[in-house]
Amino acid sequence: MRLKLTIAYSGTDFAGWQIQPATDTVQERIEKALAEVAKVPVRLHGSGRTDAGVHALGQVAHFDAPDHLTMNPFNWVPALNTKLPPTIRITECEEVAADFHARFSALAKTYTYHLSLAPILPPFLAKRAWHIPRQLNPDDLREALAFYLGTHDFRAFSANRGNETADTDYLRTITRSDFEQIPEGYLLTFTGNGFLYKMVRFLTGAAVQASQGFLRQDDLYNLLHSPTEIPPTGQTHPLCAPADGLTLLEVNYDNLAS
Amino acid sequence: MRLKLTIAYSGTDFAGWQIQPATDTVQERIEKALAEVAKVPVRLHGSGRTDAGVHALGQVAHFDAPDHLTMNPFNWVPALNTKLPPTIRITECEEVAADFHARFSALAKTYTYHLSLAPILPPFLAKRAWHIPRQLNPDDLREALAFYLGTHDFRAFSANRGNETADTDYLRTITRSDFEQIPEGYLLTFTGNGFLYKMVRFLTGAAVQASQGFLRQDDLYNLLHSPTEIPPTGQTHPLCAPADGLTLLEVNYDNLAS
């Protein structure tokens, strides 16, 4: 039986989603919990990686429950949560078709990004928001975000992962890119059919720079329409916003698949 | 020059407010930052201790700035914050009268307590709320909280600190004790002229038990009016709520003093 998990986590305590040697990752924690329940190793397939420090409210993953387990899908939720730290919570478990795949069946993803303009960042937002003490112009922010809508070659808004080839496809379609005002800050929302490595952080960083007068409309235009090279990797790239404010809000699938 | 600091912190990473050997405490962190700025040791006096895991949005402390420092009080805020972890923030610094004392001049304190009734506690509320999966009756909660109003001997709602004597005064006056509904939970608010050790956690725990039918009105009456002994120390006392949901919201002083 193939099961789909919806997962929320605080990224602060983990080295991202994906299992890597000698680090504490969300995928590894959940695979360990699955193995404890199933008594056999279980492989978990996520909708995609999230970087170290990136949060999730609606990450999705699937696994195949061993045949000997006749547990109701619903019962996996408390069974796993009791074996996970409180900063990782399984919020849903449901049966899906045998050909459902958390990554390949995904039609769209939505991320939010929390900007805090508080004069002093409250301690509870440490590692959960990007603190920008400098004011920004909300009209310019809105305009920059609207600029991303549609299908573009976003290579100028991504970092090199190391496995790119001449055939790597950098075209992505953004269907939502806007913000709402929240107390002492802004919550940006991005929906797209997929996102390149660190792309939401680049979209955010560039929009913030535009809203502070450091980038103009034609700079953004050039980045989107004459993408000659991928910016170097690293949080220190001037266009790349920190991981802290980023949350994977949800992953959308065709109703038939789930 | 005597200066009054207002301080916010997430209690999760610290062993409480007060300096203790071989532990990481908020007071020690701030005294170290003060010494770095002042270049001499500086003693910081808090309005009172908060236990390990207890949060603060408006803790207050005072110190005497060394005479050689001619810094504007306002400039202490960024000077200290750059030397503190992001989970401790100085939010205000102002000059006060030479006889102001953060502890002895305090007229009232207000605490909040966050109860979460979410089916699954969101990862961002881990260590910030008391997760009560069992439903409670809001009318009984309101009634129990109102019961605390006024002046009572609260020894049945406190834990032994070890320095109690025959003359220890357990009378305290509570001027606010109520709650508001928040998404998937309740935020309790308590204001009083002072609180005994762990008192807010006992008030909360007893009110929750009353709202779940485990304690009746006359049980609360007996605890308040026939307090024969102090309950044993420890989080495992059935009336003592966990530290997680507790926040010191503010400390009030006479306007003339500050």
Interface residues (C-beta under 8 A of the other chain):
Chain A: A8 Y9 S10 H55 L57 V77 N81 P85 P86 T87 I88 R89 I90 T91 I120 L121 P122 P123 F124 A126 K127 R128
Chain B: A8 Y9 S10 H55 L57 V77 N81 P85 P86 T87 I88 R89 I90 T91 I120 L121 P122 P123 F124 A126 K127 R128
